Amino acid sequence: ADADADADAAQALTHLQHLP
């Protein structure tokens, strides 16, 4: 559960980085 949440957060940060 914790690992899954961490992965989700990392993906969200990646998406934010893609934005200008």
DSSP file (Angstrom, degrees, kcal/mol; ACC not computed):
  #  RESIDUE AA STRUCTURE BP1 BP2  ACC     N-H-->O    O-->H-N    N-H-->O    O-->H-N    TCO  KAPPA ALPHA  PHI   PSI    X-CA   Y-CA   Z-CA
    1    1 A A     >        0   0    0      0, 0.0     4,-2.3     0, 0.0     5,-0.2   0.000 360.0 360.0 360.0 -50.7    0.0    0.0    0.0
    2    2 A D  H  >  +     0   0    0      1,-0.2     4,-2.5     2,-0.2     5,-0.2   0.934 360.0  49.2 -61.4 -45.5    2.7    2.4    1.0
    3    3 A A  H  > S+     0   0    0      1,-0.2     4,-2.5     2,-0.2    -1,-0.2   0.905 110.3  51.6 -61.2 -40.4    4.9    1.5   -2.0
    4    4 A D  H  > S+     0   0    0      1,-0.2     4,-2.3     2,-0.2    -1,-0.2   0.912 110.0  48.8 -62.7 -42.2    1.9    2.0   -4.3
    5    5 A A  H  X S+     0   0    0     -4,-2.3     4,-2.3     1,-0.2    -1,-0.2   0.900 110.5  51.5 -65.1 -40.1    1.2    5.4   -2.9
    6    6 A D  H  X S+     0   0    0     -4,-2.5     4,-2.4     1,-0.2    -2,-0.2   0.922 109.7  49.3 -62.7 -43.8    4.8    6.4   -3.3
    7    7 A A  H  X S+     0   0    0     -4,-2.5     4,-2.3     1,-0.2    -1,-0.2   0.905 110.1  51.6 -62.1 -40.9    4.8    5.3   -7.0
    8    8 A D  H  X S+     0   0    0     -4,-2.3     4,-2.2     1,-0.2    -1,-0.2   0.907 109.8  49.4 -62.7 -41.6    1.6    7.3   -7.5
    9    9 A A  H  X S+     0   0    0     -4,-2.3     4,-2.4     2,-0.2    -1,-0.2   0.914 109.8  51.3 -64.7 -42.0    3.2   10.4   -6.1
   10   10 A A  H  X S+     0   0    0     -4,-2.4     4,-2.2     1,-0.2    -1,-0.2   0.910 109.9  49.7 -61.6 -41.6    6.2    9.9   -8.2
   11   11 A Q  H  X S+     0   0    0     -4,-2.3     4,-2.3     1,-0.2    -1,-0.2   0.896 109.2  52.1 -64.4 -39.4    4.0    9.6  -11.3
   12   12 A A  H  X S+     0   0    0     -4,-2.2     4,-2.2     1,-0.2    -2,-0.2   0.917 109.0  50.1 -63.3 -42.7    2.2   12.8  -10.3
   13   13 A L  H  X S+     0   0    0     -4,-2.4     4,-2.3     1,-0.2    -1,-0.2   0.905 108.9  52.4 -62.7 -39.9    5.5   14.7  -10.0
   14   14 A T  H  X S+     0   0    0     -4,-2.2     4,-1.6     1,-0.2    -1,-0.2   0.917 108.7  50.0 -61.3 -42.9    6.5   13.4  -13.4
   15   15 A H  H  X S+     0   0    0     -4,-2.3     4,-1.0     1,-0.2    -1,-0.2   0.889 110.3  50.3 -62.7 -38.6    3.3   14.7  -14.9
   16   16 A L  H >< S+     0   0    0     -4,-2.2     3,-0.6     1,-0.2    -1,-0.2   0.892 106.9  54.4 -66.6 -38.0    3.8   18.1  -13.3
   17   17 A Q  H 3< S+     0   0    0     -4,-2.3    -1,-0.2     1,-0.2    -2,-0.2   0.848 102.2  58.7 -64.0 -32.6    7.3   18.2  -14.7
   18   18 A H  H 3< S+     0   0    0     -4,-1.6    -1,-0.2    -5,-0.2    -2,-0.2   0.820  91.7  86.0 -66.0 -29.6    5.9   17.7  -18.1
   19   19 A L    <<        0   0    0     -4,-1.0    -3,-0.0    -3,-0.6     0, 0.0  -0.359 360.0 360.0 -71.3 154.0    3.8   20.8  -17.7
   20   20 A P              0   0    0      0, 0.0    -1,-0.1     0, 0.0    -3,-0.1   0.477 360.0 360.0 -65.8 360.0    5.4   24.2  -18.7
